[in-house]
Amino acid sequence: MTRPSAHPDDPHYVHRTGWLRAAVLGANDGIVSVASLILGVAAATPETGPILVAGVAGLVAGAMSMAAGEFISVSSQRDSEQADIRREKLALKQTPEQELAELAQIYRERGLSHETAQRVARELSAHDALEAHVRDELGLADHLAARPLQAAAASGATFSVAAAVPLLAAWLAPAGSIVTIVLVVSVLTLALLGALGARAGGAPLVPGTLRVVGWGIFAMAVTAGIGSLFGVSV
């Protein structure tokens, strides 16, 4: 169901949603979760060893969890899409006239006259009835189709790269400055991530950046506060 773009030099932002959502989610989770883990442990103990061990463990476990979670959830979405497509295929085989009337009704609800809607429905059905129903009745399109492997790879990879930033900052920071340096580096990285995500998705730059930074600071502050309060690793 792939169609050539009318302007290939300027693609629609919606074509990026499949991988962009998983990539931004993975990167944001990588920074926030690993930075929060490091800050929580650093607030509980000044020793560098446990802090780095916790950070590495968080990076590895988090990347695997994100990739597996994306694959499972998007696979479930794909299964639902395929089930609906199979139902439409069966309905077109058993009750073609009823399906044609249903398609025409969809076009009338979108503003076409009765005669035009009937003509459009018949011509599209003659060309590819299943494609017409999948697109206009189910609202499915090739560029929005669920792709489990793509989502898993994007989420796992971006989580790993993003999580490595606060981990590297903790490794290079002096023992007494880990909390401050990791916090500053993480906030700056979150701001960069928010700006890049907004730009890639065609969204306003400032709201997208503030949204990512605000929630990230909140998560890190809560985790550091728990570590400081109880004096234990969280």
C-alpha positions as CSV (number, residue, x, y, z in Angstrom):
1,M,0.0,0.0,0.0
2,T,3.0,2.3,-0.3
3,R,2.5,5.3,-2.5
4,P,5.1,7.7,-3.9
5,S,5.2,11.1,-2.2
6,A,4.1,14.2,-4.0
7,H,7.0,16.0,-2.5
8,P,9.8,13.6,-1.7
9,D,12.2,16.4,-0.8
10,D,9.9,17.5,2.0
11,P,8.4,14.4,3.7
12,H,5.5,14.6,6.1
13,Y,6.5,14.5,9.8
14,V,3.9,11.8,10.5
15,H,6.0,9.4,8.4
16,R,8.5,9.5,11.3
17,T,6.2,8.6,14.1
18,G,6.9,4.9,14.0
19,W,10.6,5.2,14.9
20,L,10.6,8.7,16.5
21,R,8.2,7.7,19.3
22,A,10.3,4.7,20.3
23,A,13.6,6.6,19.9
24,V,12.5,9.6,22.1
25,L,11.0,7.3,24.7
26,G,14.1,5.2,24.8
27,A,16.5,8.1,25.1
28,N,14.5,9.9,27.6
29,D,14.1,6.8,29.8
30,G,17.8,6.1,29.4
31,I,18.8,9.5,30.8
32,V,16.2,9.8,33.5
33,S,16.3,6.2,34.8
34,V,20.1,5.8,34.9
35,A,20.7,9.4,36.1
36,S,18.1,8.9,38.8
37,L,19.7,5.6,39.9
38,I,23.1,7.2,40.0
39,L,21.8,10.2,42.0
40,G,20.0,7.9,44.4
41,V,23.0,5.8,45.1
42,A,25.3,8.8,45.3
43,A,23.0,10.4,47.8
44,A,23.2,7.3,49.9
45,T,27.0,6.6,49.7
46,P,30.0,8.6,48.6
47,E,31.8,5.5,47.2
48,T,32.3,5.6,43.5
49,G,32.3,1.8,43.0
50,P,28.7,1.1,44.0
51,I,27.6,4.2,42.0
52,L,29.2,3.0,38.8
53,V,28.0,-0.6,39.3
54,A,24.5,0.6,39.8
55,G,24.7,2.8,36.6
56,V,26.1,0.0,34.4
57,A,23.5,-2.5,35.7
58,G,20.7,0.1,35.1
59,L,22.0,0.7,31.5
60,V,22.1,-3.0,30.6
61,A,18.9,-4.0,32.2
62,G,17.1,-0.9,31.0
63,A,18.2,-1.3,27.4
64,M,17.0,-4.9,27.3
65,S,13.8,-4.1,29.0
66,M,13.0,-1.2,26.7
67,A,13.7,-3.3,23.6
68,A,11.7,-6.2,24.8
69,G,8.9,-4.0,25.9
70,E,8.7,-2.2,22.6
71,F,8.8,-5.4,20.7
72,I,6.0,-7.1,22.7
73,S,3.7,-4.0,22.8
74,V,4.1,-3.2,19.1
75,S,3.8,-6.9,18.2
76,S,0.4,-6.9,20.0
77,Q,-0.6,-3.8,18.0
78,R,0.5,-5.5,14.8
79,D,-1.5,-8.6,15.7
80,S,-4.6,-6.5,16.2
81,E,-4.1,-4.7,12.9
82,Q,-3.7,-8.0,11.1
83,A,-6.8,-9.5,12.8
84,D,-8.9,-6.5,11.6
85,I,-7.5,-6.9,8.0
86,R,-8.4,-10.5,8.0
87,R,-12.0,-9.7,9.1
88,E,-12.3,-7.1,6.3
89,K,-11.0,-9.6,3.8
90,L,-13.6,-12.2,4.9
91,A,-16.4,-9.6,4.9
92,L,-15.5,-8.5,1.3
93,K,-15.7,-12.1,0.2
94,Q,-19.0,-12.9,1.9
95,T,-20.9,-9.6,1.7
96,P,-19.3,-7.4,-0.9
97,E,-22.4,-5.2,-1.5
98,Q,-22.8,-4.5,2.2
99,E,-19.1,-3.5,2.4
100,L,-19.5,-1.3,-0.6
101,A,-22.4,0.5,1.1
102,E,-20.4,0.9,4.2
103,L,-17.5,2.4,2.3
104,A,-19.9,4.8,0.5
105,Q,-21.4,5.8,3.9
106,I,-17.9,6.7,5.1
107,Y,-17.4,9.1,2.2
108,R,-20.8,10.7,2.7
109,E,-19.9,11.4,6.3
110,R,-16.8,13.1,5.1
111,G,-18.8,15.5,3.0
112,L,-19.3,13.9,-0.4
113,S,-22.8,13.8,-2.0
114,H,-24.6,10.5,-2.2
115,E,-23.9,10.1,-5.9
116,T,-20.2,11.0,-5.6
117,A,-19.7,8.8,-2.6
118,Q,-21.2,5.9,-4.4
119,R,-19.0,6.5,-7.4
120,V,-15.8,6.9,-5.4
121,A,-16.6,3.7,-3.4
122,R,-17.2,1.7,-6.5
123,E,-14.1,2.9,-8.3
124,L,-11.9,2.4,-5.4
125,S,-13.4,-1.0,-4.7
126,A,-12.8,-2.0,-8.4
127,H,-9.2,-0.9,-8.0
128,D,-8.4,-2.6,-4.6
129,A,-11.4,-3.1,-2.3
130,L,-9.3,-4.3,0.6
131,E,-6.9,-1.4,0.5
132,A,-9.8,1.1,0.4
133,H,-11.4,-0.5,3.5
134,V,-8.1,-0.8,5.4
135,R,-7.3,2.8,4.7
136,D,-10.7,4.5,5.0
137,E,-12.6,2.2,7.4
138,L,-9.8,1.0,9.7
139,G,-7.6,4.1,9.4
140,L,-4.5,2.0,8.7
141,A,-1.7,3.2,6.4
142,D,1.7,1.8,5.4
143,H,3.7,4.5,7.1
144,L,1.8,4.1,10.3
145,A,1.9,0.3,10.4
146,A,3.3,-1.4,13.5
147,R,6.9,-2.5,13.1
148,P,8.1,-4.4,16.2
149,L,11.7,-4.8,15.2
150,Q,12.1,-1.2,14.2
151,A,10.6,0.0,17.5
152,A,12.7,-2.4,19.6
153,A,16.0,-1.5,17.9
154,A,15.3,2.3,18.1
155,S,14.3,2.1,21.7
156,G,17.1,-0.1,22.9
157,A,19.8,1.7,21.0
158,T,18.8,5.2,22.0
159,F,18.3,4.1,25.6
160,S,21.9,2.7,25.7
161,V,23.4,5.8,24.1
162,A,21.5,8.2,26.3
163,A,22.1,6.2,29.5
164,A,25.8,6.3,28.8
165,V,25.9,10.1,29.2
166,P,25.1,10.3,33.0
167,L,27.2,7.1,33.5
168,L,30.2,8.6,31.8
169,A,29.7,11.8,33.8
170,A,29.7,9.9,37.1
171,W,32.8,8.0,36.1
172,L,34.7,11.2,35.2
173,A,33.5,13.3,38.1
174,P,35.4,13.8,41.3
175,A,34.1,11.7,44.2
176,G,32.6,14.6,46.0
177,S,30.9,16.2,43.0
178,I,29.1,13.3,41.4
179,V,25.6,14.4,42.3
180,T,26.1,17.9,41.0
181,I,27.9,17.0,37.8
182,V,25.5,14.1,36.9
183,L,22.5,16.4,37.5
184,V,23.8,19.2,35.4
185,V,24.9,16.9,32.5
186,S,21.6,15.1,32.6
187,V,19.5,18.2,32.5
188,L,21.6,19.6,29.6
189,T,21.2,16.3,27.8
190,L,17.5,16.2,28.4
191,A,17.2,19.7,27.0
192,L,19.1,18.6,23.9
193,L,16.9,15.5,23.5
194,G,13.7,17.6,23.9
195,A,14.9,20.1,21.2
196,L,15.9,17.3,18.8
197,G,12.7,15.4,19.3
198,A,10.6,18.6,18.8
199,R,12.5,19.5,15.6
200,A,12.3,15.9,14.2
201,G,8.6,15.9,14.9
202,G,7.9,19.4,13.7
203,A,6.7,20.5,17.1
204,P,7.3,23.9,18.8
205,L,10.8,23.9,20.2
206,V,10.3,25.4,23.7
207,P,7.3,23.4,24.9
208,G,8.9,20.1,23.7
209,T,12.1,20.9,25.5
210,L,10.5,22.1,28.7
211,R,8.3,19.0,28.9
212,V,11.3,16.7,28.7
213,V,13.4,18.6,31.1
214,G,10.7,19.2,33.7
215,W,9.7,15.6,34.1
216,G,13.3,14.5,34.1
217,I,14.2,16.9,36.9
218,F,11.2,15.8,38.9
219,A,12.1,12.1,38.6
220,M,15.8,12.7,39.5
221,A,14.9,14.9,42.4
222,V,12.5,12.3,43.9
223,T,15.0,9.5,43.5
224,A,17.9,11.5,45.0
225,G,15.6,12.5,47.8
226,I,14.8,8.9,48.7
227,G,18.5,8.0,48.6
228,S,19.4,10.9,50.9
229,L,16.5,10.2,53.3
230,F,17.0,6.6,53.8
231,G,20.7,6.3,53.1
232,V,20.2,3.2,51.0
233,S,20.6,2.4,47.3
234,V,17.3,2.6,45.4
